Structures are given as structure tokens and as C-alpha cells.
Amino acid sequence: MIIKQTLYKIALISTAMILMLVNIVDAVPYAYITNSSSNTI
């Protein structure tokens, strides 16, 4: 039972990390620079 729970946790964490990396890779070509004095991007 403990082994199953551990495997589920590892699978969940691995999936979350992969999804986060995919989102980071998609965002790489863009840089948003804020201009706080005129509230523009």
C-alpha cells in the first residue's frame, strides 16, 4: 500500500513538473516589460 502511494506521488509530481516546463518553454520568445508610470506594457 505504501509503495502504491509513493508511486502515485512520484507520478503526480513528475506530471506537474513536465506541465510547468512546457509552459515555460512556450513563454520563452516573449518578454513583457511594464511601464508603471503610464500603466502600459
C-alpha positions, 0 to 999 in steps of 0.5 A: 500500500505504501509503495502504491502511494509513493508511486502515485506521488512520484507520478503526480509530481513528475506530471506537474513538473513536465506541465510547468516546463512546457509552459515555460518553454512556450513563454520563452520568445516573449518578454513583457516589460511594464511601464508603471508610470503610464500603466502600459506594457 
